[in-house]
Amino acid sequence: MSDFIDQLFATLQDRKNNPTPGSYASLLADGEDEIVKKIGEEAVEVILAAKSQGDQRVVEETADLVYHLLVLLVSRDLSWDDIRGELESRHQ
């Protein structure tokens, strides 16, 4: 799993450094306010899916939320390794 996350993260970093018109990572150009707004929307959608829409919708909405969290990390020049390290430090 982490290999794919690493690849996706690298793609997002590349899109930040080399913007492509119409790119699926165009949210980076919209700025942090739009990114965090999208994260909030996706978090609500995860909750709604969990309460009444079934497991497949939970998976779909969680994927959207994780994607947008990755966009936030890239926008702030943070890395997936920062998150991985934090999680590991909590479980030692």
Protein Blocks (a to p, Z undefined) as FASTA:
>chain_A
ZZmmmmmmmmmmmmmmmccehiaklmmmnojklmmmmmmmmmmmmmmmmmmnojklmmmm
mmmmmmmmmmmmmmnopafklmmmmmmmmmZZ
